[in-house]
Amino acid sequence: MKASCGVGVALCVLLAAGGAAAQTNYPDKPIRIYVGFPLGGPPDIAARALAEKFSETWRISVVIENVTGSGGNLAIERAVKSAPDGYNLVMASNAIVINPGLYERLPYDPVHDLAPISLAVFTPCILVVNNEVPARSVAELVAMARAQPGKLSFGHAGVGTPAHLAGELFKARAGVDIEPVSYRGMPVVLPDLLAGRLTMIFPNVSVVLPLLREGKARALAITSPNRFAALPDLPTMHEQGFPGFEAAAWFGLMAPAGTPPAVIDTLHRETVRVLALADVRRRLDQLGLEVIANTPAEFAGVIQAETPQWAKVIKDAGIKASD
């Protein structure tokens, strides 16, 4: 018995040492980052900015795989079903705090199946009207909507997207009847806004910034708690009589639950380092993406706080994923 116990203890020590060595050597093979949205969008841009620098630092291949569909759920599902070893990650969007209120069943639990690494960037929604709309402030737009119930419209990129929920939140907070019009992605929304077929939209800043700079549409308010660096003269919704009105698209790096803490720590430190680089910040700033780079615990806190908030908006508006 003593001899077998000794062998067992020795084996346990060897196994523990092997596990520690594996974590110490991380990463020593290619990393894959899943993105649940198309090439060229904000989450894809953020993921590729990290991938490029990860590859340079660690001298390994870092591959971006765009797995689109189901509001980002397919990419998340693929990540959570991967081995929790740090080699399969996902650039998650705030769909993970929206989708639990939108879908009856999800193939993952955003709290228990994912390990936060760092919330990378965010881009607030922005209230934009076509140039023919006479309103020059949120108050004037609300007055227009109340004078013409059901006549004004807002376009959005699909049910449950931040642009959709921001519009529904505006309707509820302002007490107005505005017609939502659903499209398959924001690129097909913009032509209808510019042509005057839509009154307003609530896209994220990164989508509409070029149009605003060219004077093709007019912004009335930003939905971040403070003024946004890319548009410093644009007042917030809070400043225009809507305290606490916040809506944004954010994107953060996550791993499957059970990924070793040492690996999470390595990924977090490198993510924060990359997001602090001047060339990376400059590239993101130009696109209307603001760096966050918070801790895993802070990222987890955002998920826990925002999930019930958006669930209430979705329930109150009677929104379903099949709408």
Buried (B, 14 or more C-beta within 10 A) or exposed (E): EEEEEEEEEEEEEEEEEEEEEBBEEBBEEEBBBBBBBEEEBBBBBBBBBBBBBBBEEBEBEBEBBBBBEBBBBBBBBBBBEBEBBBBBBBBBBBBBBBBBBBBEEBBBEBBEBBBBBBBBBBBBBBBBBBEEBEBEEBBBBBBBBEEEEEEBBBBBBBBBBBBBBBBBBBBEBBEBEBBBBEBEBBEEBBEBBBEEEBBBBBBBBBBBBEBBEEEBBBBBBBBBBEBBEBBEEBBBBBBBBBEEBBBBBBBBBBBBBEBBEBBBEBBBEBBBEBBEEEEBBEBBBEBBBBBBBBBBEEBBBBBEEBBEBBBEBBEEBEBEBEE
